[in-house]
Amino acid sequence: MKRDFLAEPAPSATSAMPSPAQLRAGLPCDRVAAATVAVGRATICDILARRDRRLLVVVGPCSIHDPAAALDYASRLAQLAREVQPTLYLVMRVYFEKPRTSTGWKGLINDPHMDQSFRIPEGMQLARGLLLDVARLGVPAAVEALDPMSPQYLADLVSWAAIGARTTESQTHREMASSLPLPVGFKNGTDGGVGGAINAIRAASRPHAFLGLDADGRAAVVRTRGNANIHLILRGGSAGPNFDAASVAGATRAMQAAGLDPAIMVDCSHGNAGKDHRRQITVLEDVVRQRHGGNRDIIGVMLESFIEAGSQPLSGNLRYGCSVTDPCLDWADTARALRAVHRALERT
């Protein structure tokens, strides 16, 4: 019998990347930037351990597509951070990698010109340059750790990282988190369940050995000691939001049952805001009420915020300071909301 076969797939192509050591040598971490990163990591660790009673606030654009606008945002955040410093510790979202459910723009590193030219070496250089500029302003940076090779190029300039809802159950990302020299938050799954994230926290806190990349760009065996500074991020899901007191209490009990310290961050966006960026403030206000009620298991919040409100499509002339991925709060509403939180927490 004659058999039909699918055509052979087209061969994939490769091109050279600079090694992590080469990129770091061209854009070295100077003394000012290194101090920002070190203070950021130490402060976040103190907040996770409840030695620092301030609320951690990871705030900034959903994704970075314009380094100039991102640096403008960082300069505004630096000024606001000094104002609210007694009660809030502000860390800027500097997200270069975007996981996609199916297709779409995957972020500044993958496609810096947003034209499917995929100039990844240029994107990685832009990312490192921006992280340096942000750190020189005294603003600690947060990223989503998505590509397991990116930390070799960027991690020395990062104070905090998130593992997203789509990758929390990935063994690769759990191993990567175990190797990172910085605090890491695992988001609950897309369905809203926390079981996968709790398993991820347990896994990432343990030692691992896995294939990775060394500073010279060679394949290497990476051996880790485990990451002691891991926590849970509640971001809602298909089952609904999970920022309310009952949901937080349930997550606390689940973490305690697993033998974990219930350090919990609430993502005010995504499923918790019903994909409406304006509802982030409602979520934030609820979290502050829980803190007022004595809940110290909530150690932080996340907000998606940029200079202009909303979002815009990746076509035509782009508006300055407006997201090209998820819609964001504008700067005025962000600053107003965080000042209000500061005043409220001053009274506790």
Secondary structure, 3 states (H helix, E strand, C coil): CCCCCCCCCCCCCCCCCCCHHHHHHHCCCCHHHHHHHHHHHHHHHHHHCCCCCCEEEEEECCCCCCHHHHHHHHHHHHHHHHHHCCCEEEEEECCCCCCCCCCCCCCCCCCCCCCCCCCHHHHHHHHHHHHHHHHHCCCCEEEECCCCCHHHHHHHHCCEEEECCCCCCCHHHHHHHHHCCCCEEEECCCCCCCHHHHHHHHHHCCCCEEEEECCCCCEEEEECCCCCCEEEEECCECCECCCCHHHHHHHHHHHHHCCCCCCEEEECCHHHHCCCHHHHHHHHHHHHHHHHCCCCCEEEEEEEECCCCEECCCCCCCCCCCECCCCEECHHHHHHHHHHHHHHHHCC
